[in-house]
Amino acid sequence: MSKCTFSEGDIIFKKMNCAFDLSTKFEIIKIKEEKGGNWHDGHDTKYVGLLKNMETGETHNYHLETDCFMNNYRICFACKCFLN
């Protein structure tokens, strides 16, 4: 676990209230990696994407995924869209 599941240019749906909202598609414009953690909990990496709403063209930042390397888990807050 050291690379983001998502890539720039991917079309995704966001996770809202424990389910994926399939009503709006977003394109990932850019992905920023934020390192964090401490000596007790281990280190983690948070991936934040700059998303573009495919309908309105508006952009905003969204937390895509977190990797925790000490506890060996990955949490995704979006899913890839493989349909047009």
C-alpha positions as CSV (number, residue, x, y, z in Angstrom):
1,M,0.0,0.0,0.0
2,S,2.0,2.9,-1.2
3,K,0.2,4.3,-4.3
4,C,-3.2,5.9,-4.6
5,T,-5.9,3.7,-6.1
6,F,-7.0,6.6,-8.3
7,S,-5.2,8.5,-11.1
8,E,-5.5,11.9,-12.6
9,G,-8.2,11.7,-15.4
10,D,-10.2,9.0,-13.7
11,I,-14.0,9.5,-13.6
12,I,-15.4,8.7,-10.1
13,F,-18.5,8.7,-7.9
14,K,-18.2,10.1,-4.4
15,K,-19.2,8.2,-1.2
16,M,-21.9,10.0,0.7
17,N,-23.5,8.6,3.9
18,C,-21.9,5.2,3.6
19,A,-23.1,4.7,-0.1
20,F,-21.9,5.8,-3.5
21,D,-23.8,8.7,-5.0
22,L,-24.3,7.6,-8.6
23,S,-26.1,10.8,-9.6
24,T,-23.0,12.9,-10.3
25,K,-19.8,12.0,-12.0
26,F,-16.5,13.8,-11.2
27,E,-13.2,13.9,-13.0
28,I,-10.0,13.9,-11.0
29,I,-7.9,16.9,-12.2
30,K,-5.0,16.6,-9.7
31,I,-4.1,14.4,-6.7
32,K,-2.2,15.8,-3.7
33,E,-0.5,13.4,-1.2
34,E,-0.5,14.5,2.5
35,K,1.8,12.6,4.9
36,G,0.8,12.3,8.5
37,G,0.8,10.2,11.6
38,N,3.1,9.9,14.7
39,W,5.4,7.5,16.5
40,H,2.5,5.8,18.3
41,D,0.0,5.3,15.5
42,G,2.4,4.9,12.7
43,H,2.4,7.0,9.5
44,D,-0.4,7.4,7.1
45,T,-0.9,9.0,3.7
46,K,-4.1,10.9,2.8
47,Y,-4.9,11.5,-0.9
48,V,-6.9,14.6,-1.8
49,G,-8.2,15.1,-5.3
50,L,-9.1,18.3,-7.1
51,L,-12.4,17.2,-8.7
52,K,-14.4,18.7,-11.5
53,N,-18.1,18.1,-11.6
54,M,-18.9,16.7,-15.0
55,E,-22.2,18.5,-15.3
56,T,-21.5,22.0,-13.9
57,G,-17.7,22.2,-14.4
58,E,-17.2,23.4,-10.8
59,T,-14.1,22.2,-9.0
60,H,-13.5,21.4,-5.3
61,N,-11.1,19.3,-3.2
62,Y,-12.2,15.9,-1.9
63,H,-10.6,13.3,0.4
64,L,-10.2,10.3,-2.0
65,E,-8.4,7.8,0.2
66,T,-6.3,7.1,3.3
67,D,-3.6,4.5,3.7
68,C,-2.4,3.6,7.2
69,F,0.9,1.8,7.0
70,M,1.3,0.7,10.7
71,N,-2.2,-0.8,10.9
72,N,-2.2,-1.9,7.3
73,Y,-5.5,-0.6,6.1
74,R,-6.8,1.5,3.2
75,I,-10.1,3.5,3.2
76,C,-11.5,4.7,-0.1
77,F,-14.1,7.5,-0.2
78,A,-14.9,7.2,-3.9
79,C,-15.3,4.5,-6.7
80,K,-14.2,4.6,-10.3
81,C,-16.7,4.9,-13.0
82,F,-16.1,2.5,-15.9
83,L,-19.2,3.5,-17.9
84,N,-19.6,6.5,-20.2
